[in-house]
């Protein structure tokens, strides 16, 4: 298995143009989109539909009134055209009593864009620290020739927490698969994780995204929530535009 890491969202347009027919992609937006999707699915949501634009989410809501809406712009819950979304992008909002059996359409600044950029891959997973071990296990049990780990980033910039999570995923896969070949970008990600792994919260809490969230009282608890390792036994697979538990 050849493992590559997309380190910055500036690389997403080129990724969208590549032939990914024999490639599996894992999208990572640790703070917070993919962590939120994994949490919602673990808590019983039927599916999450990631879309790039607010207008797409509102269109699906008009077509399917039973669908719940979630997402953020500038980190905050979306209010558009007189409509307030049901959820923001905090995983702590997506409790079992609110999401069980529900389909949620979500649009975020970076996470849903990363998922859309690799939607044409052979298979696409939503990953996070929360379900990292289970995701790595699935990839080792269902190997593809090429694996691309896509870091969603912050705006057009690299996000340290995404790169560290990519490194953790690379390290975990390689530990279980002796023929995993890491690209230079994957080795950079592993190095970032090794520097942070002793105390994820202390190390990654200094990242741009974490610092911003920690300064907002109602969102500060999202950071320690999302930086927990392997608490959900969930493989989140995107197929036909919807993310579901495998």
N, C-alpha and C positions, 0 to 999 in steps of 0.2 A: 504494500500500500504506500503510495507516494502522498505525503501530507504537505499541503501548502497553507499558509495563513495570509488572508487579506488583512493587512494591518490598519488600513485607513479607508474611510468612506470615499475618498477621492478615487479609489480604485474600482468602485462599483460600476461605473459605466462600461469599463473594459470587461469586467466580469460578465455583465449582462449580454455582451456581444460574443462571448466565448462559446464553443461547443462543449456543453456539459453533459452530453448524452450518456457518458459512462462514468459520471462523477457523482459522488454524494457530497452535499454541502451541509454544514452545521452553522447556523446563524447565532451569534452571541450578542446580546445587548443586556449586559449584566445589570446596569442601572438605567432603565429597569424593564424594558419591554419583554424580552424573552423570559426573564424571571417571573414577570407578571403572568404571561401566558401559561407557563409551566404550573404556576400556583393555581390559576383558575382551573386548569384541566385536572390537577390533583384533587381539587375540591369539588369536582363533579360536573364542571362545564362540559357540554356536549362537544363544542368546537369553538375555535377562535378563527375569525376571518381577518387576516391582516391586509390593510389597504394603505396606499401611499397618501391619499388626499382626503381631507375632511368631506369634500363633495361626494366622494365615492362611498364613504360611510353613511352619509345622509341618504344617498340614493338607495342603498341596500335597506336602510331603515324604512324608507317609504314603501319599498317592494315587499318587505317582510316585517311587518309591525311588531311581531313577537321577539325579534332580535334585539338584544341589549347593545348599547354603544359604549365604547371605552376609548381612552387615549389621552394624549396631551399635546400641547404646543407650549414651548418654553417651560416645560415641566409641570404645567398646570392643566387642570381639567378643561376640556374644550367647551366653549359657549359660542355657537355660530347660528346666524339667521334666526335668533330668538329661541334656539333650542339648546338646552344644557344636556351634555352627555350623561349617561347613567353612572359611569365610572371615570376616574382619572387614570393614571398609570401607576398607582401604588398597588403592589401585590397584596397589601394588607386589606384593601377594599374588597377583594374578590373572595369573600367568605362563602362557605358551603351553602348557607341559607339563602344567599343572593344569586349564586351562579349554578346551583345544581340543576342539570338537565337543560341549561340555557345555551344558546349560541350567542357569541359576542363578536361584533365587528369592531375592530380597533385600528386606529391610525396614530402613529407616533412620529416624532421628528426624525429618528434614525432607524429604529429597530424594524419597523415594517418596510422601510425602503431597502434594508439589507435583505430581508426575506424575498422581496419582489425581484431583486437583482439576480437571485439564484433560483428563481421559481421553475426555470426550465431544466434544472438538473435532473439526473436519474432519480434521486430522492433528496429531500430537504428535511432537516431536523431543526427544531428550536432547542437550543441548549442554554445552560446557565450553570453556576456553581451548585445550585439546588439539586439538579439532576445529572451532574457530571459523570459520576461513576456508572450509572445505568446507561447513559448515552454512550460512553466508551465501551461498555460491555456489548451493547447492540452493534456497534461498529466493528468490533473484533469478531463477533459471531456472524456478521453479514458483510464481509469485506468487499470493497470495490477497489479497482486499480488506483483510482484517484480520490482523495479526500481534500476538500477545501473548507477551511474554517474561516468564516466571514465575521470580522469584528465590525460592529455597527458604528462605533465611534461617537464623537460629539460634534455636531455640525459637520464640517469637512475635516475634522481633526481626529487624530488617534485618541482612543480612550484607554488609559492604563489598565482599568479593571477588565476590559474585554480582552486585551492582549494577554494579561495574566491568566484569564480563564482559558484562552486558547492554548497557552503553554501547559496548563494543568491537564487539558484534554489530550494534548500531544504526549505528554509524559505518561499518562494513564494508559493510553492506547499502546504506546511503545513497550510498556512493561508487560503487556499481555500478548504482544505480537512482535516476534523477534525480527520479522522482515519489513517493519515499518521504516520507510525512508523519509527523513525530515529535510525539507527544503531550508534554505537560509532563513526565510521568514519564520518558519516553524521553530528553528533553533533560537531566533531572537525572542520568540514568544516564551519558549521554555526558560530562557535566561531570566526574563521578566518574572515568571512565576516563581522560580527558585529564590529570587530576592524577596518575594512577598509571602511565600508559603508559611513561614514561621508564625506569622500573625497577619492574616488577611485584612482584618479590620484596621489594624494600626497602619499597615503599609498602603493599602488601597484607599483608606479613608482620607488620604492626602490628595487623591486624584481630583481633577477638575469637577467631574460629575458628583463625586461624593462630597466634596467641600460645598458645592452649591446646595445639595439636598440637606446636608447637616445644618446649614444655616436657616432652613425653613422649618419652624417648629412642628408643623403638621406632617412633614415628610421626612424628618431626620431619622426616624426609626426604620425607614426603608433600607438604609445602608447596611446596618447589621443584619437585617432580614435577608437581603440578597446575597450577602457574603458568607452565608452558611454553606458548608460542603455536604452534599449527598444526603439530603433530608427527604427527597421525594423519589420514589421508585417509578419514574415516569419516562417513557420514550415519547416525545412529542413530534409527530410526523406531519408534514404539510403535503396534502394531495388535493388536486382540483381546487386549489385556492383556500382550503380550510385546514387548520391544524387540529389534530385529534390525537388522543392516546392510541398508541399502536395496539 
